[in-house]
Amino acid sequence: METCLHLVRGCGWAGGLWDRLGIGVRMAGGYEWVREWVEDVWRELQDGEIDTFMMGCWAIWEVRNKWVFDGVAVDAGKVARRVEELRKEMEDEVRVAGVQDKQEEGRGRWRKPKEGWAKLNVDAGVKEGWGTGLGAVCRNSEDRVLWGMAEFRSGTMEPKMAEAEVVMAGLKEAQARRCRRLVIESDWKVLIDALKSKANGRSEFYLLLDDILDLCNGFESILWSFVSRKHNNVAHELAHLSSSHLGRKFGLVLCPDMLWI
């Protein structure tokens, strides 16, 4: 059985992708677990290179699934070009969001949940004429990733509907994984405020909020938390990778080792 470490480091195709991306990913050294390798790579790369590395890991995982399940091989050069395009798109988004991040600085930073709790960070990305990406990552009080997800849905949703849908999807996954006490964190303040106040209305949005609150009854405790996008970056990147990566539509639950980063 192929290990995660071999997939992202030992495989010849992966080595070819890292060469093309040109960020100096460490390929030497003996490692038993992918996390050990990622820790060393992480320490050696600069901020912009870390973004490329994360996208490269995602690309390798997705291309592997395309080969295993569809029997379709993808050229590493094509993938490298797409990763670079996506990185530039994300840099543009960060620049646009910079003013908002400065205004929100200090209002909410990512913090570990209390012992016995898990924290679920969620985000959604909507692209006109393309579709909607949903991203979520759940971590425990030791800052360890329990699970993550990225899902692409065809059709463009209203942003507030997309943000509510990813909360619903994350809650269902958390329930299936027997999480009992959960902090749910989002950078969509309108949604968090509506859930905290149990807002009422007749639109589709409020009907979905009712479904979310009903689902919460299956947990021991639920807390809602607003945080700036800067401190919700993992869920944000998952949401945008799921809708952009290689132009392919997919939905999956990621292995924890790949999401530790």
N, C-alpha and C positions, 0 to 999 in steps of 0.2 A: 504494500500500500504506500502510495506517495505521501510523504510528510509535508507539512506546511513549509518547513525549512528548505527542503529540496525544491519545492515549487517556486519559491521566491528567490532562491540563491543558488541551488545546486544544478538546476535545469539549464541546459545550454541555451534554450530560447530566452529564459529570464536573463542570463548573462549578456545575450545580444541586446536586449532591451536596455539594460543598465549602461552598456557601452554607448548606445545611441543617445541616451539622455544626458550623458556626460557630466554627471554630478559626483563622480568618484566614490561610488558605493563600494564598501569593503567586501571583497570576495574571498580573501585569505582568512586563515584561522580555523580552528576546530570548534564547532558549536554543536550542542546537543538539542537545544530548543531555539525556535525562531525568535522568542523574546530576547534571548541573550544577544543574538546577532543584531536585532533592531536597536537595542540599547547602545551598542557600540557604534552602529551607523549614525544613530541620532546625535551622539556626542560629537561626531566628526563633521556633520553637515551644517551649513548656514541656514538661516530661516527660509529663504526662497527655495533652497535645495531640499529642505525637509518637505515642503509642499509637493515638490516634484516626486520625491521618494514615496510619499503616501499615495499619490495618484498612480505611480508605477506599480506599487503592490496591488492596488485595486485592479489595474489593467491586467496584470498577470493572472489574478484570480478569475476575472471575467473571461479572459481568452481561454484559460484552461477549461472552464465550464462549456464554452462554445465548442471546443474540440471534443470533450468527453461526451456531451449530450447531443450535439448537432453534427459532429464529424466534420466541422469546418475549421480549417487552419487560417490563421490571420498573420500577415507579415509583420515582423517586429518593427520595421521602419514605419509602417503605417500607424501602428499603435503609438510609437514615440512621437510622431507628428501630432497625433490627436491629444496626447498628454500635454504637449507644449501649448497647443491651442487652448485647452481647458485651463491650464495654469494662467495664461494671459487673461482669459475671461474672468477668472476669480480675482486676479489682481485689480482689474477694472472695477469689479464689484466692491472690493475692499476700499478703493479710493473714493467711490461714490458714497459708501457708508461711513467714511471717516468722520464727517461732521457729526453725524448721529452718535457715533461711538464716543466722541469727545464729550458730547452733552450728557451721555449716560454713564461716563466714567465714574466709578465709585458707587453707582447705584446698585450694582449686583455683580459679584464675581463668583465663578464656579467654586464651590466648596464641597468637601466630602460630606455625605450624609452622616447622621449619628449612627452609632453601632446598632446593628439590627435593622437598619433601614437600607433601601436602595434608592438611587436617584436616576430618573429617566429624563434625558434631554431629548427634545424633539424639535424638528424644523421641517418646513416644506419649501419647495421651489417651483414656481410656475413659469412656464415659457409659452408665450403665445404661439399658436400654430404647431406646438410640439407636444406638450403634455405637462404632467405634474409629477414631481419627485417628492417622495416622503423619506425622511431619514430619522433614525432614533438610535441612541446608545444608552445602555443601562450599566451603572457602576455601583459597587458596594462601598461600605465605609472604609475599606482599605484601598480605595481608588483603583480597584481592579475591575476590568470590563467583564460583566456577566454575559452580555449578548449585545448584538447590534443588528440593525436591519436597514435595508435600502430598498425601496419599492418604486417602480415607475407605473403610473396610470395614464393611459391614453386619454386625451381630451383635456381641455384647459378648465380648471376649477377657479372659482373666486378665491383669492388669497385666504380670506378668513375661513372658507370651507376647507381648503387644503390644510390649514393649520389645525382645524378641528379634527379632520380625518386622520392626521398622523397621531394625534393624541389617542384617538379611538384604537388605531392599529397598535400603538405602543402598549396601551392598557391590556388589550387582548393577549399580546405576547407575554406581558408581565404576569398576567393571570395564569396563562398556560404553564409558565415556569415557576409558579407557586410563590411569587413575591407577595408578601402580606402587608408590609408597610413601605409606602412609596412616596417619594417627593417627585413631582412632575414639573420640569423646568422648561420654559419656552421664552423666546425673545419677542413673542407677539402679545403685547400688553393687553390689548382689547380682549383677547381670548382668556387670558389668565384672570383678568378682572371679572369677566362674565361668569367664569366657572366658580370663582370665589364667592360671588354674590348670588349664584344660582339664578341668573337673569332669566326672565321669561319673555316669550315672543311667539309669533305665529309663523315666522319664516323658516325655511329649511335649515338655516343655521341654528336657530334655537331648538328645533326638533332634534338636531344632532347633539346639541349640548345636553338635552334631556337624556338621550341615550348614553352619553358619556357618564353623566352623574348616576344613572341607574347601574351602569357597569361598576362604578366605584363602590357600590354597596357590597360587592363581593370581596373587598379588601378589608383588612383590619383598620388601616389608617391611610388617608391620602392627604398630602399637602401640595398646594399650588404655589409656584414660585416664578417670578419674572426675572430675567437676566438679559443683559445686553447681548447683541449678536457676537461681539468680540469674545464673550465668555460662553458662547454656545457653539463654538466653531466646529466641533466634531460632527454634531447633528447637522449643522448647516452644510458642511462639505459632503456628507453622505447624501443629503437631499439633492444637492446639485450634481454630484457624480452619478447618481442613479438615473437622472434624466438626460445627462449629457454624454456619458462615457461611451465612446465608439458609436454613438447614434443608435444603440440597441435598447430595446424595451425589455425589462426583466424585473423580477421581484425575488428576493431571497433573504435568508437569515445568515449573517456572516459568522464565521468561526471566531471565538474570542481572541485567539492569538493574533489574527490579522487585524483586529480592532483595538488591540492594546495601545497602538500608536495613536 
